[in-house]
Amino acid sequence: MTLKACKKEEKMDREFQKKFKFKGSISVLTQMMVDPAATEKRGRVKNLPLRPGEILDVIQFTNQEQILCRNSQRRYGYVPRAVMLPL
């Protein structure tokens, strides 16, 4: 990984921590897959855009309805639990 890519990732992580008021280090708890039968959804302010069959990194189980996740482009956001499947 180049120095430029590392700095970009660090900046994205800092922005995530500020936007979601996340304290501590960012660690992946597990990976889950978006239900292949789910419809593709565009993201909103704090929601992550979803693609059916996409694998997401779970950062935090926030409540009974949502999970805080990161996708392959290192974008962060909330995802409804109803569309998530364990790997």
C-alpha positions in Angstrom: 0.0 0.0 0.0 1.4 3.4 -0.9 1.8 6.3 1.5 -0.9 8.2 -0.3 -3.4 5.3 0.0 -2.6 5.0 3.8 -3.2 8.6 4.4 -6.5 8.5 2.5 -7.7 5.5 4.6 -6.7 7.3 7.8 -8.6 10.4 6.7 -11.7 8.3 5.9 -11.5 6.6 9.3 -11.2 9.9 11.1 -14.3 11.3 9.2 -16.2 8.1 10.1 -15.4 8.5 13.8 -16.5 12.1 13.7 -19.7 11.5 11.7 -20.9 8.5 13.8 -19.4 9.7 17.1 -17.4 6.5 17.3 -14.8 6.2 20.1 -11.8 3.9 20.1 -10.2 1.9 17.3 -12.1 0.6 14.4 -12.1 -3.2 14.4 -14.1 -5.7 12.3 -16.3 -8.0 14.5 -17.4 -10.3 11.7 -18.4 -10.3 8.0 -22.0 -10.6 6.8 -23.6 -10.8 3.4 -26.5 -8.7 2.1 -29.4 -11.0 1.2 -29.2 -11.8 -2.5 -33.1 -11.5 -2.7 -33.0 -7.9 -1.3 -33.5 -5.0 -3.6 -30.6 -2.6 -4.3 -30.9 0.5 -2.1 -29.2 3.9 -2.4 -27.6 5.2 0.8 -28.9 8.2 2.7 -27.0 10.5 5.0 -25.9 7.7 7.4 -27.1 4.6 5.6 -24.8 2.5 3.5 -25.9 1.8 -0.2 -26.6 -1.9 -0.6 -26.1 -4.3 -3.4 -27.6 -7.8 -3.2 -24.9 -10.4 -2.4 -22.4 -7.8 -1.2 -20.1 -8.8 1.7 -19.8 -6.2 4.5 -17.5 -5.8 7.5 -19.5 -5.4 10.7 -18.1 -2.7 12.9 -20.7 -2.5 15.6 -24.1 -4.1 16.4 -25.9 -0.8 17.3 -29.4 -2.0 18.1 -32.1 -4.6 17.2 -32.8 -2.9 13.8 -29.4 -1.7 12.5 -25.8 -2.7 12.2 -22.9 -0.3 11.6 -20.9 -1.7 8.6 -18.1 -0.9 6.1 -18.2 -2.0 2.5 -15.3 -2.8 0.1 -14.8 0.9 -0.8 -14.3 1.7 2.9 -17.5 3.6 3.1 -19.3 3.3 6.5 -23.0 3.4 7.3 -26.0 1.8 8.9 -27.6 -1.3 7.4 -30.9 -2.9 8.4 -30.5 -6.2 10.2 -33.4 -7.6 8.1 -31.4 -7.8 4.9 -28.2 -9.2 6.5 -27.2 -12.9 6.4 -24.4 -14.6 8.3 -21.6 -16.1 6.2 
